[in-house]
Amino acid sequence: MHAKTDSEVTSLSASYSTRSPPRRPLYYVQSPSGDSHDGDKILTTASFPSTPLASPHHPYSAPLHHHKDYNKPWNQFDVIDQTFIEDEHPHNNTLPRRCYFVAFVAGFLLLFTLISLILWGVSTAMKPKIFVKSIEFDEVRVQAGADASGVTTDMITLNSTLKFTYHNIGTFFGVQVSAAPINLSYSEIVIASGDMEEFDQSRKSERLVSVVVMGKKVPLYGSGASLSSTTGMPTVPVHLKLNFGLQSTAYVLGQLVKPNFYKRIQCFITLYPNNIGASIPLYKSCTYD
């Protein structure tokens, strides 16, 4: 059943020979350091279909060992220089992402520092304004007594109220205000003191601050001889000195930009016997440093 006649074999060979052999494209790659011999080697090692058409005796096949037949088509291809491609790659001429990140952080810090310095400079020019208005003595009494160690001396008891205005002129920041103890002295002896409570002052606002300044049975150690009387009330003018300090902290940019303002205030007061129980103006009696 597998035998074929001579006429069938002849007709099959004739019909097979009249067909056009399938053409497969050839691809050539040449390295930058290669020469013509390397090209021949690459071409020689190219694979071809192992069909009867690849026989050297077939009219459509080309012998692989004839190098001259392939020199001409080899030169017609454009050879791509791989080194040139690498040099022209866009990523070769750009900086790494890390450099861009470092540059961004440095620029941001520089800009933030510049803005902070500008805000600090503007805010320091907006110092709060403080004016001592008056002081009122509700009680002044001098009497004989003894100190803690038992030494006999004159003792003074004093109760007064100090009033001053605080004006925050800052247009874009509030302040926190605190004060050192407010001391009232007689002949270099502190006879009364007061503590002001801390407060927050909003921007472009003003308030009236009242502080109680008092002392109870403070030893005078001979300095109060001119003040003593049978009634316990001073009969002569009493020269007193009031001094205290204020600190204002402005929160311009959170905790990063917060300038501080210091104000030292000193007032010279003359207390007359008929001034007890009345308000004594201090507009022209105080200095501000």
C-alpha angles and dihedrals in degrees: 000000000000096000118104128199122245091250092055093050091048093050092046092052092048094050092046092050094052093060120099111245114241113256119220120197119248122220123203127197123187124189119222093250097045128109137201093280091057088052091053090050092051091047093047092053093052112119122242128189112270097229132133087261090066090066113118089234094058114102093225098050125087121218112247096213095061101094095178092065090060101042094080100050089043092060092049093067121090108243113219116219107222092195089058090052092053092049092050095047107122094226093058093069098044130088121249119264089249090065091052090050093050091047091050093050092047092049092048092050091048092050092045091050091050092050091047092052091049092050091046092050093048094046095049089061090059099073116173118253119232126188124181107219109181150324127222124201111210096174136015118170132164121195140156119268146129133261126235092279093052098256111149113235143135114283126205128206118194135176122184142153123225121203128193137157125238118202122188106202094181110127098200108022141056126220138219113221128204133166140208116236112294108234130197114197136194118193090344091307117117103231099170139016140181139194122221118214116237116252141179120237120200123221120289094004139121136206140184112237123203122193127183112227113191145152132190124210096337113180114244097189096213097321092101097059091108091049099053119101139158090261094046090236121115113257096190133052113281118213112213135177124214121195136167141145133231128205121197121190116197118205100208098156106009113268093334100069113029115140119197126223122203125195125182114198128192126179131186113212131189112201115202121195091245092052094070108114093018133096115257114207115229102183093117099029101070137078125205122209 
